[in-house]
Amino acid sequence: MHRFASFGLLIVGSVAANPLIPRTSCCFKLTAAGGATGPVGQLPDGQNRVGGNYPNGTYCIDNGEITDGGGRGCILTPPTTQFQCDSGAKPTGNLGINCDGTVTHDSGDSKFYACDSGSGLNIYTQISPAQTGCKEITLHADGCAPACPAPSCPKDLTGSWQFPHLIIPVSSSSPSRVFGTSYAGQVTPKEISSIFNFDVPSSPAYTGKTCRLELLLPRAEQMTTSSFTFTGPGNLDFAALKGPASNTTSFSDRPGQISDFGVVSVQPGNAYTIGKDVECPAGQAVAFQIASEDTSLSWFQDSNPCPIGLYVTVVE
């Protein structure tokens, strides 16, 4: 098994789901965006068009089926797939509205096409050789969209883990300055770096187990009790030190490096494994430093949901 000083890189991103809603009894107006823009109007016979100065259409969605303000069923007319509303027609199913207001068809496809009609643009879901001047568009409802879910946390802290027991900023421009302990990690380009001490217990939870060094950097909206500032391209340099820092450590007398893990490019909304998984240094105090040539990052170290900062975790 590797020693703790050997650490590569694994990135865990977070992707927020964008739900599709077959809304019940909710009404809205439509606008087009993309290759053609503007409100969606209606002809007296129920055809829906972009442009042409037709009165704005009003639509209602109920369990994936859309009707217009006159109660006509809105359909994708076969075989042309033109989006129009006809008296007595059963509405086409599998229509929905995403949380950003985008209208979808066929259970999730948001692409529509606006094609020349001679007076405004008819709306289709597919293009046929008979249609001309077609432009790809999306349709947006001004109501009836569900709330977007909160994006998922890049990484939750589970099992056994350790937070820094001491965080010490140091400054290359003021090498003798003693900042003392801090609750925040701080990095600025070519000047401020931070040292993180971890006291790993000599308990069965760590003895003989595999440990991992992780930087957790959620987006601001994912956190409940912390915050951070971030500017620059996100290139951070991580290193393991020969020993821990103390409350009186400055840049000039900081511990030397035992291993440089290299530069890791980070962005909010991700979790990063720094280096390789190693045997847990049970019963030892270990320290790591984060510096940067081009990025400013400051965060309040916080293990509350969604956690942010540098952690040593036991690999389950």
Salt bridges, closest charged atoms under 4 A:
GLU65 OE2 - LYS90 NZ 3.06
ASP68 OD2 - ARG72 NE 2.80
ASP106 OD2 - HIS105 ND1 2.80
ASP109 OD2 - HIS105 NE2 3.97
ASP199 OD2 - HIS165 ND1 3.73
GLU214 OE1 - LYS155 NZ 2.75
GLU221 OE2 - ARG219 NE 3.14
ASP277 OD2 - ARG212 NH2 2.75
